[in-house]
Amino acid sequence: MQKPQDTSIFDKLTSNVPGVIFQFRISSEGSSSMPYANERLKDVFEVDPAEVLIDATPVFNKVHPEDLANLHKSIKVSRETLQDWVYEFRIIRSDGEIRWISGVSRPEKNRDKSMLWYGYILDVTEKKKVEQLNSETKIKYQGYFENATDGLFVVNKEGNYLEANPAACKMTGYSIDELLTMKVKDLVEPDFLHQKGKTLERTFELGSIDEEVLLRRKSGETFWVRLVTSLINESTAIAFCHDITQRKHQQTLLEMQLGFQKLIASISSGFVNATINSFDSAVNYALGQCGIFFNADRCYVFLFSPDYKFMSNTHEWCAPDIKPQIDNLQNFRSADAQWWWAQIREKKIINLHDVNNHTELSDFEKSLFKEQEVKSLLSIPMINNGLLVGFFGLDRVKICKGWNQQDITQFNLVAEILSSAISKSGIEEKLRKSENRYRLLAENARDVIFRLEFHPHKSYEYVSPSSVNLNGYSPEDYYADNQLEGKIIHPDDYETVRDYYQNPAGFDRPLVMRMICKNGEQIWCEQSNVPFFNDEGALVAIEGIARDITGQKELENKLRELNAQLLQKKRDLEVLNLSLEKRIAAEVDKNRELDHLMALQARQASMGEMIANIAHQWRQPLNFLSLALYDLSDAFDYEELDRSYLDNTVEEMTRVIQEMSGTIDDFRDFFKPQNEKTEFKVADIINRTFTFMAPYFANAGVELHKDILQEIMILGYSTQLEQVIINILKNALDSQSISRPDKREISVRTKLTDSSVCLIEIANTGSPVNEEDFPRLFDPYFTTKPQGQGLGLGLYVSRIIVEKNMGGKIYCENTDRGVKFVLELTSIANTN
């Protein structure tokens, strides 16, 4: 078929078409040609249209070898089915570049059985590149989606989940199949959904949101996420969920700590500024603040009568709509609340999560709490100088929920403040006498308590009223002008203050600077600060106390002047010192004599006990000797006495007499004065002491345990060390005779430390030492024994011997089984 003769108009029409317009013909014999193709054929295939009028082979020669067979197949299918030919294939240009071609044509069968296609061909290389890039991008971002650590959700406009990554499933506890059946609102905590539901629903309207949302896992556990949404298209959005539960928890703790610090500052300030007439108001205010802070319905104070038989509700705060109980709880018998009183009497904290179901409460107590509609309660004993004076309590009426350990710790601190304040308020007469002095001190107090915030901007959150006394500026002046600090700092100290705030390590020391007062006066100020940092380590706030140290600075200057004067009088002082040294030496001699007398008194007491011990030990030998003499006489009378019988009896009597003599020798050596230090084995002293004390141990039914190193040598006074060990052992026996433990034991153990210090540990299972008795345990004439059973000199003398005479240490500590005394003495190796 020939090209139409007049194609100029058609060529003009197709010249601006971006692709190739063509006719493709296959004859009945199977040869192919292109009767028509516009000039774009050159641009695409680099083939002149005239070259393919008879034979289309030049075009097929450009087809990529891998695509040629499939191209012919597609043409064959179109020819046989008369369906439109639509196909994409690659060609290779003369410079080696590979281009993608897309062809579309419609077949038409001619009468001569040839087939003619009319269509167009486009270069779609760029489109293919975009498709390939999109495919690679999809694979890449699918990997991100699957492997992201944050939860990713795809949702539609109706709020249905269309897709979720593994992290989302792990975060929520639901499987992907379960999530695809749910809506967005199904994961949001109901109360939070009620507050923020409209914001979440406006995702498609707003385009994107960035919110902190409270979600609920399949297990029912709630957790916080930062939810960021972005629209994929007008009907689909993707949501990014990052778990911020830990941060929210820390934020909540920080807010609670700050709130508690404010609470303490507020309560303390109220009590400091309270007068006798306004004290009850200060207590009621403190109760109200505590009730609100600890989420209670009722907060109250009870005080006990001096004999603890009665207690009265002295102060009470109630939340709105909560019935007060103060009028019903006056002069209430303590013993009527049997279980409760038993706990408070032992100074125990009571935290009842569920009053109605508490099994240890008596029926009376349950009925009492039920009458007051109490569901949960917390009672903290108020203790002043070791004495129980009352208790501080919280009630929950609306809900049944106890308080956690942090609440209890904080509430206990408030109880201590209230206890101290209330106890002081009870001494009304003394307060009245000191009212003028107290007012004078309060009005002239110079210390200022403050909190300075640096984020989001620098401002004072709190300044105590005493700021007026410090520099003339009131708290309101600080609140109104956040730049006031910079205005009142002396210009020469700007750099010092700036460096102080920029160096976190510097907060362990006070900030000293000059300050310009409101009246223009210059003072010296000292600030003790506590810094607060955020998660990134940036300073966000400081809390501190500021005080006027101008007088101190002036005193320092005066002290410098006085120092020069003191140097002038050095010689006079030296003369005076010589005189004082003589007086001190005389006093020391008196004290030594007094110590010697006390030691002698204690030694004589020990001597009396030892004589009684020897008398007890001698009874049996003396009985034996008496019987032996009687036996000799009897044997003589009956003519049974011969040489052998006499020798055996004399030998046995001699042995008994030698043992009695040995007892006297030991007694004499123990009380023999020892003026010079000698070297001796610690084990020998302990063993000899045990021999002395053996009858005491046997009579008291005490088990003895020894773990003694045999080779430890000491340079000192052996008899004095014996006296120390005997004193401690006697105290152990007395303690066990009073407390009567199930198993009476005394153990002595020696150890040698790496620094060659000998430790002698003497432990017993007697009663532990009361904490308040420890400071006086080694004082002279102090004893915990019943009246008439001790002089109170044994431990005092023991301390004198160990610390002064032997250069060691002695101390006492409670153990889980009783009491342990420890002696630290320098061994021979360390001495050398």
C-alpha positions in Angstrom: 0.0 0.0 0.0 1.3 3.5 -0.9 1.5 6.5 1.2 -1.4 8.9 0.4 -0.5 11.4 -2.1 -1.7 14.4 -0.1 -0.4 13.9 3.4 0.8 17.5 4.1 -2.2 18.4 6.2 -2.1 15.1 8.1 1.6 15.5 8.7 1.1 18.9 10.1 -1.6 17.6 12.4 0.7 14.8 13.7 3.9 16.8 13.9 3.0 18.1 17.3 1.9 14.7 18.6 4.4 13.5 21.2 4.5 9.9 19.8 4.7 8.0 16.5 1.4 7.8 14.5 1.6 4.8 12.2 0.0 2.1 10.0 1.4 -1.4 10.3 0.6 -4.1 7.7 1.2 -7.8 7.5 0.5 -9.3 4.1 -1.1 -12.6 3.5 2.4 -14.0 2.9 3.5 -12.8 6.3 5.8 -9.9 5.3 5.5 -6.7 7.4 5.7 -3.0 6.5 4.6 0.4 7.7 2.6 2.2 4.9 2.6 5.3 7.0 4.6 6.7 9.9 5.0 10.4 10.9 8.4 12.1 11.3 8.5 11.1 15.1 9.6 7.7 13.9 13.1 9.2 13.5 13.1 10.6 17.0 12.0 7.3 18.6 13.5 4.5 16.5 16.2 6.5 14.5 14.6 5.2 11.3 13.3 7.3 8.4 9.6 6.6 7.6 10.6 6.0 4.0 12.8 3.0 5.0 9.9 1.0 6.3 7.3 1.7 3.6 8.0 -1.7 2.1 9.7 -3.6 4.9 9.4 -2.9 8.6 12.6 -4.8 9.5 14.6 -1.7 10.4 12.2 -1.0 13.2 12.3 -4.6 14.4 16.1 -4.5 14.3 15.9 -1.8 17.0 13.9 -4.0 19.4 15.8 -5.4 22.5 16.7 -9.1 21.7 15.0 -10.2 25.0 11.7 -8.5 24.0 11.6 -9.4 20.2 10.0 -12.8 20.5 7.2 -11.6 22.8 6.6 -8.6 20.6 6.0 -10.8 17.6 3.8 -13.0 19.7 1.7 -10.1 20.8 1.2 -9.0 17.2 0.2 -12.6 16.3 -2.4 -12.7 19.1 -3.9 -9.4 18.0 -4.0 -10.6 14.4 -5.8 -13.9 15.3 -8.2 -12.4 17.8 -8.7 -9.0 16.2 -8.2 -7.5 19.6 -6.4 -4.2 20.1 -2.7 -4.5 20.2 -1.3 -3.0 23.5 2.3 -3.8 24.4 5.4 -2.3 26.0 8.9 -3.3 25.0 12.4 -2.0 24.9 14.6 -0.7 22.0 18.3 -0.1 21.8 19.4 3.1 20.2 22.6 3.6 18.2 24.4 5.0 21.2 23.5 2.0 23.3 20.8 3.7 25.3 17.8 1.5 26.2 14.4 3.1 25.9 11.0 1.8 26.9 8.3 2.0 24.1 4.5 1.6 24.6 2.3 0.9 21.6 -1.4 0.8 21.1 -3.2 0.0 17.8 -6.4 -1.4 16.4 -6.3 -4.3 13.8 -8.4 -4.3 10.6 -8.6 -7.2 8.2 -8.4 -6.4 4.5 -10.1 -8.2 1.6 -6.7 -9.5 0.3 -6.4 -11.3 3.7 -3.7 -8.8 4.8 -4.0 -7.2 8.3 -3.6 -3.5 8.9 -3.1 -1.8 12.3 -3.7 1.9 13.0 -2.2 3.2 16.1 0.5 5.2 18.0 3.8 4.5 19.8 5.0 6.6 22.8 8.5 6.7 24.5 7.6 5.8 28.1 11.1 5.5 29.4 10.7 8.3 32.0 7.4 6.8 33.2 9.1 3.4 33.6 11.9 5.0 35.7 9.3 6.6 37.9 7.4 3.3 38.3 10.6 1.5 39.1 11.5 4.2 41.7 8.1 4.0 43.2 8.4 0.2 43.4 11.8 0.5 45.1 10.5 3.2 47.4 7.5 1.1 48.3 9.8 -1.9 49.2 12.1 0.4 51.2 9.4 2.1 53.1 7.6 -1.2 53.7 10.8 -2.3 55.4 10.7 0.9 57.5 7.0 0.2 58.3 7.7 -3.4 59.4 10.9 -2.7 61.4 10.0 0.6 63.0 10.3 0.6 66.8 7.3 2.9 67.1 3.8 1.8 66.5 2.5 2.7 63.0 -1.2 2.6 62.1 -2.9 3.3 58.8 -6.6 4.4 59.3 -9.4 5.5 57.1 -11.8 8.4 57.5 -14.3 6.2 59.3 -11.8 5.5 62.0 -11.0 1.9 61.0 -7.6 0.4 61.2 -6.4 -0.6 57.7 -2.9 -1.7 58.6 -0.5 -1.9 61.6 3.1 -2.8 62.0 4.5 -5.4 64.4 5.6 -2.7 66.9 1.9 -1.5 67.0 0.8 -5.1 67.8 3.4 -5.5 70.5 2.6 -2.1 72.0 -1.2 -2.8 72.2 -1.1 -6.6 72.8 -3.5 -7.2 69.9 -2.7 -9.2 66.8 -2.9 -7.6 63.3 -6.1 -9.5 62.6 -7.7 -8.2 65.8 -6.6 -4.6 65.1 -8.1 -4.7 61.6 -11.5 -5.4 63.1 -11.3 -2.4 65.5 -11.7 1.3 65.4 -9.4 4.0 66.7 -11.6 4.8 69.7 -11.4 1.1 70.8 -7.7 1.7 71.9 -8.2 5.0 73.6 -8.8 5.0 77.4 -12.5 5.9 77.8 -12.1 8.9 80.2 -9.4 10.3 77.9 -11.6 9.7 74.8 -14.3 11.7 76.5 -11.9 14.6 77.0 -10.0 14.5 73.7 -12.2 12.5 71.4 -13.2 15.5 69.2 -9.6 16.4 68.6 -8.8 12.9 67.4 -11.9 12.8 65.2 -10.7 16.0 63.4 -7.5 14.4 62.1 -8.7 14.6 58.5 -10.0 18.1 59.0 -6.9 19.4 60.6 -4.5 17.5 58.2 -2.3 16.4 61.1 -2.3 16.4 64.9 0.4 16.0 67.5 -1.1 14.9 70.8 -0.2 12.9 74.0 -2.9 10.2 74.2 -3.7 7.7 76.9 -4.3 4.2 75.3 -5.4 0.9 76.8 -3.7 -2.4 76.0 -5.6 -5.7 75.5 -4.6 -6.6 79.1 -6.3 -3.5 80.4 -3.1 -1.7 81.3 -3.0 1.9 80.2 0.0 3.6 78.6 0.8 7.0 77.2 1.9 7.7 73.6 2.8 10.7 71.6 0.4 10.4 68.6 1.5 12.2 65.4 -0.8 11.8 62.3 -0.2 12.7 58.7 -2.6 12.4 55.7 -1.7 9.9 53.0 -4.6 11.0 50.9 -8.0 12.6 51.5 -9.4 9.3 53.0 -6.4 7.7 54.5 -4.0 8.7 57.3 -0.9 7.2 59.0 -0.5 7.5 62.7 2.9 7.3 64.5 2.7 6.3 68.2 5.8 6.6 70.5 5.5 5.2 74.0 6.1 8.0 76.5 4.8 6.3 79.6 8.2 6.4 81.4 8.5 10.1 80.6 5.0 10.8 81.8 5.7 8.9 85.0 8.9 10.9 85.7 7.1 14.1 84.9 4.3 13.1 87.3 6.9 12.2 90.0 8.7 15.5 89.5 5.4 17.4 89.7 4.5 15.5 92.8 7.9 16.3 94.4 7.6 19.9 93.5 4.0 20.0 94.8 5.1 18.3 98.0 8.0 20.8 98.4 5.5 23.6 98.0 3.2 21.9 100.5 6.0 21.6 103.1 7.1 25.2 102.4 3.5 26.5 102.7 2.8 24.5 105.9 6.2 25.4 107.5 5.7 29.0 106.6 2.3 28.9 108.1 3.6 27.5 111.4 6.5 29.9 111.5 4.3 32.9 111.1 1.5 31.6 113.3 0.8 33.2 116.7 -1.0 31.6 119.6 -4.3 33.0 118.5 -3.8 31.9 114.8 -2.2 28.5 115.5 -5.5 26.5 115.1 -6.1 28.2 111.8 -2.6 27.2 110.7 -3.2 23.6 111.6 -6.6 23.6 109.8 -4.9 25.2 106.8 -2.2 22.5 106.9 -4.9 19.8 107.1 -6.7 21.2 104.1 -3.6 21.4 102.0 -2.7 17.8 103.0 -6.2 16.5 102.3 -6.2 18.0 98.8 -2.6 16.9 98.0 -3.1 13.3 99.2 -6.6 13.1 97.6 -8.4 12.4 100.8 -11.9 13.2 101.9 -11.1 13.9 105.5 -7.8 15.0 107.2 -7.5 15.3 111.0 -5.4 15.3 114.2 -6.0 13.4 117.4 -4.1 14.1 120.7 -3.8 11.7 123.6 -4.4 12.5 127.3 -1.3 12.3 129.4 -2.2 8.8 130.6 -3.1 7.7 127.1 -6.6 6.5 128.2 -8.4 9.0 126.1 -8.0 10.7 122.8 -9.7 13.7 121.2 -10.1 15.0 117.7 -8.6 18.5 118.0 -8.5 19.5 114.3 -10.3 18.4 111.2 -10.7 19.3 107.5 -13.4 17.8 105.3 -13.9 17.9 101.5 -17.1 19.4 100.2 -20.2 17.2 101.0 -18.3 15.2 103.6 -19.8 15.0 107.1 -17.5 16.3 109.9 -16.8 13.9 112.8 -14.9 16.1 115.2 -17.8 16.7 117.6 -18.4 12.9 117.9 -14.8 12.1 118.8 -14.0 13.9 122.0 -12.5 12.1 125.0 -12.8 8.8 123.1 -11.5 5.8 125.1 -8.3 4.6 123.4 -8.7 1.0 124.5 -12.2 0.7 122.8 -10.4 0.6 119.4 -8.6 -2.5 120.4 -6.6 -3.5 117.3 -6.0 0.1 116.2 -4.8 1.2 119.6 -2.4 -1.8 119.7 -0.7 -0.6 116.5 -0.5 3.1 117.3 0.8 2.3 120.8 3.7 0.5 119.2 4.2 3.6 117.0 3.3 1.7 113.9 1.9 3.3 110.7 -1.6 2.0 109.8 -2.6 1.9 106.1 -6.0 0.2 105.6 -6.9 -0.2 101.9 -10.3 -1.7 102.7 -11.6 -1.0 106.2 -14.7 -3.2 105.8 -12.8 -6.3 104.8 -9.9 -6.0 107.2 -9.9 -9.2 109.2 -8.0 -8.0 112.3 -10.4 -5.1 113.2 -12.8 -5.7 116.0 -16.5 -5.5 115.4 -16.7 -2.3 117.4 -14.0 -0.8 115.2 -15.7 -1.8 112.0 -19.0 -0.4 113.2 -17.3 2.9 114.3 -15.6 3.3 110.9 -18.9 2.3 109.1 -20.7 5.0 111.1 -18.2 7.5 109.8 -18.5 6.1 106.2 -14.7 5.4 106.2 -13.6 3.1 103.4 -9.9 3.6 103.5 -7.7 5.2 106.2 -4.1 6.1 106.9 -2.9 6.9 110.5 0.6 8.2 111.3 1.8 8.3 114.9 2.9 11.8 116.0 6.1 11.4 118.2 7.8 14.2 120.1 11.1 13.6 121.9 10.4 9.8 121.6 7.0 10.1 123.2 3.7 9.3 121.4 1.5 12.5 121.6 -1.2 11.7 119.1 -1.7 10.7 115.5 -2.3 12.3 112.1 -4.9 10.7 109.8 -6.5 10.6 106.3 -9.9 9.1 105.4 -11.3 8.2 102.1 -15.1 8.1 102.0 -16.0 8.2 98.4 -13.6 5.5 97.1 -11.9 2.4 98.5 -8.2 3.0 97.8 -5.1 3.0 100.1 -2.0 5.1 99.9 1.3 4.0 98.3 4.7 4.0 100.0 5.7 7.4 98.6 2.5 8.9 99.9 3.1 7.4 103.3 6.7 8.7 103.4 5.6 12.2 102.5 2.7 12.1 104.9 4.9 10.9 107.7 7.2 14.0 107.1 4.1 16.2 107.4 3.2 14.3 110.5 6.6 15.1 112.0 6.1 18.8 111.3 2.6 18.8 112.7 3.8 16.8 115.7 6.5 19.3 116.5 4.2 22.3 115.9 1.3 20.9 118.0 3.6 19.8 120.8 5.1 23.2 121.0 1.7 24.9 120.9 0.7 22.9 124.1 3.2 24.8 126.2 1.0 27.9 126.1 2.4 29.5 129.2 5.9 29.4 127.9 4.8 30.7 124.6 3.1 33.6 126.3 6.2 34.5 128.2 8.4 34.3 125.1 5.8 36.0 122.8 7.6 39.3 122.6 11.0 37.7 122.0 9.5 35.4 119.4 7.8 38.4 117.6 11.1 40.3 117.7 13.0 37.3 116.1 10.2 36.7 113.5 10.1 40.4 112.5 13.8 40.6 112.1 14.4 37.3 110.4 16.5 37.9 107.3 16.5 34.5 105.5 14.4 34.4 102.3 13.1 31.2 100.8 12.6 31.2 97.0 12.2 29.2 93.8 13.5 30.6 90.5 12.4 29.1 87.2 14.5 29.2 84.1 12.1 27.5 81.7 10.1 28.5 79.6 11.4 31.9 80.8 13.2 33.2 83.8 10.7 34.0 86.6 10.2 33.7 90.3 7.6 31.0 91.2 7.9 31.7 95.0 9.5 34.2 97.3 8.9 34.3 101.0 7.6 37.5 102.7 10.9 38.0 104.5 12.4 39.4 101.2 11.2 42.8 102.3 13.5 42.6 105.3 16.4 41.5 103.2 16.4 44.1 100.4 13.2 46.1 100.6 11.5 44.2 97.7 8.3 42.3 98.4 7.4 39.0 96.8 5.0 40.8 94.5 7.9 42.9 93.2 9.7 39.7 92.2 6.6 38.2 90.6 5.9 41.3 88.6 9.5 41.8 87.2 11.3 38.6 86.1 14.4 40.7 85.5 14.6 42.0 89.1 17.4 39.7 90.1 19.6 41.2 87.4 18.8 44.7 88.5 19.6 44.2 92.2 22.9 42.3 91.7 26.0 44.5 92.0 27.5 45.1 88.6 30.9 43.8 89.8 29.3 40.4 90.6 27.4 39.8 87.3 30.2 37.5 86.0 30.4 35.6 89.3 26.6 34.9 89.3 26.6 33.9 85.6 29.5 31.5 86.1 27.8 30.0 89.1 24.6 29.2 87.2 26.5 27.8 84.2 28.6 25.4 86.3 26.4 22.7 87.9 29.3 21.5 90.0 29.3 24.9 91.8 26.0 24.3 93.5 27.6 22.4 96.3 28.8 25.7 97.7 26.9 28.9 98.5 26.7 31.8 96.1 28.1 35.0 97.8 27.4 38.3 96.1 26.6 41.9 96.7 23.1 43.1 96.4 21.7 46.6 95.9 18.6 47.2 98.1 15.5 49.1 97.0 16.7 52.1 99.0 20.0 52.0 97.3 21.9 50.4 100.2 24.5 47.8 99.3 24.5 44.5 101.3 26.3 41.2 101.1 24.1 38.2 100.4 24.7 34.4 100.7 22.5 32.0 98.7 22.4 28.2 99.4 20.8 26.7 96.3 19.5 23.3 95.2 19.4 23.0 91.3 16.8 21.1 89.2 17.8 19.8 85.7 15.7 18.4 82.9 16.3 15.1 81.0 18.9 16.9 78.8 20.8 18.1 81.8 19.8 21.8 81.3 19.2 23.8 84.4 15.4 24.5 84.7 15.0 25.9 88.2 16.7 26.5 91.6 15.3 26.5 95.1 17.3 28.2 97.8 17.7 30.3 100.9 19.1 33.8 100.8 20.5 35.5 103.9 22.1 38.8 104.7 25.8 38.3 105.6 26.8 41.9 105.7 27.4 41.7 109.4 29.5 38.5 108.8 31.6 40.3 106.2 32.1 43.3 108.6 33.1 40.8 111.3 35.6 39.2 109.0 37.2 42.6 108.5 37.2 43.2 112.2 38.7 39.8 112.8 41.6 40.7 110.5 42.2 43.8 112.6 41.9 41.8 115.8 44.3 39.2 114.4 47.0 41.8 114.2 46.2 42.8 117.8 46.3 39.2 118.9 49.8 38.8 117.4 50.9 41.8 119.6 49.7 39.9 122.7 51.2 36.6 121.8 53.9 36.8 124.4 51.4 37.5 127.2 49.4 34.6 126.1 52.4 32.3 126.1 53.0 33.2 129.7 49.4 32.6 130.5 49.5 29.3 128.6 52.4 28.2 130.8 50.2 28.9 133.9 47.2 27.2 132.3 49.3 24.1 131.5 50.3 23.7 135.1 46.6 24.1 136.2 45.5 21.6 133.5 48.2 19.2 134.6 46.9 19.4 138.1 43.3 18.8 137.0 44.5 15.9 134.9 46.2 14.4 137.9 42.9 14.8 139.9 41.0 13.1 137.1 43.5 10.3 137.0 43.2 9.8 140.7 39.4 9.8 140.3 39.6 7.2 137.5 42.0 5.2 139.7 39.5 5.3 142.6 36.7 4.3 140.3 38.8 1.4 138.8 39.7 0.4 142.4 36.1 0.5 143.4 35.1 -1.7 140.5 38.0 -4.0 141.2 37.0 -4.4 144.8 33.5 -5.2 143.7 34.9 -7.8 141.4 37.1 -9.0 144.3 34.0 -9.5 146.4 32.4 -11.5 143.7 35.6 -13.5 143.1 35.8 -14.3 146.8 32.3 -15.6 146.7 33.2 -17.6 143.7 36.2 -19.1 145.4 34.1 -19.9 148.5 31.7 -21.7 146.2 34.5 -23.6 144.5 36.1 -24.6 147.8 32.9 -26.1 149.4 33.2 -29.4 147.5 37.0 -29.8 148.1 36.7 -29.0 151.7 33.9 -31.6 152.1 36.1 -34.1 150.3 39.0 -33.4 152.7 36.7 -33.7 155.7 35.4 -37.0 154.5 38.9 -38.2 153.7 40.1 -37.4 157.3 37.1 -39.1 158.8 37.7 -42.2 156.5 41.4 -42.4 157.7 40.2 -42.3 161.3 37.6 -44.9 160.7 40.1 -47.1 158.8 42.5 -46.8 161.8 39.8 -47.8 164.3 38.9 -50.9 162.3 42.6 -51.8 161.7 42.1 -51.3 157.9 44.8 -48.6 157.7 48.0 -49.8 156.0 50.8 -48.0 154.1 49.1 -48.4 150.7 45.7 -47.1 152.0 47.4 -44.2 153.7 49.5 -43.2 150.7 46.5 -43.3 148.3 44.4 -41.1 150.6 47.3 -38.7 151.2 48.0 -38.4 147.5 44.3 -37.7 146.7 44.1 -35.1 149.5 47.3 -33.4 148.3 45.9 -33.1 144.8 42.7 -31.4 146.1 44.8 -29.1 148.3 47.0 -28.1 145.2 43.8 -27.3 143.2 42.7 -25.0 146.0 46.1 -23.4 146.2 46.0 -22.9 142.4 42.7 -21.1 142.8 44.3 -18.8 145.4 47.3 -18.2 143.0 44.9 -17.2 140.2 43.0 -14.9 142.5 46.2 -13.3 143.7 47.6 -12.8 140.2 44.3 -11.3 139.0 44.4 -8.6 141.7 48.2 -8.1 141.8 49.0 -4.5 140.8 50.7 -4.3 137.4 52.8 -1.2 136.8 54.6 -2.1 133.5 53.3 -3.3 130.2 54.2 -6.9 129.2 53.8 -9.0 126.2 51.2 -11.7 126.5 48.9 -14.0 124.5 45.3 -12.9 124.2 44.2 -16.6 124.2 45.8 -17.1 127.6 43.9 -14.2 129.1 40.6 -15.3 127.7 41.1 -19.0 128.8 42.0 -17.9 132.3 39.0 -15.6 132.5 36.8 -18.4 131.4 38.2 -20.5 134.2 37.3 -17.8 136.8 33.8 -17.5 135.4 33.1 -21.2 134.9 30.9 -21.6 138.0 28.8 -18.6 137.0 28.3 -20.0 133.6 27.3 -23.4 135.0 24.8 -22.0 137.5 23.2 -19.7 134.9 22.9 -22.6 132.3 24.9 -20.6 129.7 26.5 -22.3 126.7 30.0 -21.1 126.0 31.5 -20.9 122.5 35.1 -19.9 121.8 36.8 -19.2 118.4 40.2 -17.9 119.5 43.4 -17.5 117.5 46.3 -18.8 119.7 49.2 -16.8 118.4 48.0 -13.1 118.8 50.3 -11.2 121.1 49.5 -7.9 122.9 51.7 -5.4 124.7 49.8 -4.1 127.6 48.4 -4.9 131.1 47.2 -8.5 131.1 45.3 -8.3 134.5 43.5 -5.1 133.4 42.4 -6.9 130.2 41.2 -9.8 132.3 39.1 -7.3 134.4 37.6 -5.8 131.1 36.6 -9.3 129.8 35.2 -10.3 133.2 33.1 -7.1 133.4 31.7 -7.7 129.9 31.0 -11.4 130.7 29.2 -10.5 134.0 27.1 -8.0 132.2 26.2 -10.6 129.6 25.2 -13.1 132.4 23.1 -10.4 134.1 21.3 -9.4 130.9 20.4 -13.0 130.2 19.2 -13.6 133.7 16.8 -10.6 133.3 15.6 -11.3 129.7 15.6 -15.1 130.1 16.1 -16.0 126.4 15.1 -19.5 125.2 18.8 -20.3 124.6 21.5 -18.7 126.7 24.7 -18.4 124.8 28.0 -16.4 125.2 30.6 -16.5 122.5 34.1 -15.1 122.4 35.9 -14.7 119.1 39.3 -13.2 118.2 40.4 -11.9 114.8 43.4 -10.2 113.3 42.8 -7.6 110.7 45.0 -6.8 107.7 46.4 -3.8 109.6 47.4 -6.1 112.5 44.6 -4.9 114.8 43.4 -7.6 117.3 39.6 -7.7 117.5 38.0 -9.4 120.6 34.3 -9.9 120.0 32.1 -10.9 123.0 28.5 -11.6 122.0 25.5 -12.8 124.0 21.8 -13.6 123.5 20.6 -11.2 126.2 18.3 -8.1 125.7 19.4 -5.5 123.1 20.5 -2.1 124.3 17.9 0.6 123.9 18.9 3.2 121.2 18.7 6.1 123.7 21.1 4.3 126.1 24.0 3.9 123.7 25.4 7.5 124.2 25.6 6.9 128.0 26.6 3.2 128.0 30.2 3.8 129.1 29.4 6.7 131.5 30.3 6.3 135.2 27.4 5.1 137.5 25.1 4.5 134.5 23.4 1.1 134.7 20.3 -0.5 133.2 20.1 -3.2 135.9 17.4 -3.0 138.6 18.1 -0.8 141.6 20.7 -2.2 144.0 22.1 -4.7 141.4 24.9 -2.7 139.9 27.3 0.2 140.5 27.5 1.3 136.9 31.3 1.3 136.9 32.2 -1.9 135.1 31.9 -0.6 131.5 33.3 2.9 132.5 36.4 1.3 133.9 36.6 -1.0 130.9 36.7 2.0 128.6 39.4 3.7 130.7 41.5 0.5 130.6 41.1 -0.1 126.9 41.3 3.5 125.6 43.7 5.2 128.0 45.8 2.4 129.4 46.1 0.2 126.3 45.5 2.7 123.5 42.6 0.8 121.9 38.9 1.1 121.3 35.8 -0.5 122.9 32.2 -0.2 121.6 28.9 -2.0 121.6 26.3 -2.8 119.0 23.1 -4.7 118.8 22.9 -7.9 116.7 20.0 -10.0 115.4 20.5 -12.3 118.4 21.4 -9.9 121.2 24.4 -7.7 122.0 28.0 -7.7 120.9 31.0 -5.9 122.6 34.1 -5.3 120.4 37.6 -4.6 121.7 40.2 -3.3 119.2 43.8 -3.6 120.5 47.1 -3.2 118.7 49.0 -6.4 118.2 52.7 -6.9 118.7 53.3 -7.0 114.9 51.6 -3.6 114.5 53.5 -2.1 117.5 56.8 -3.2 116.0 
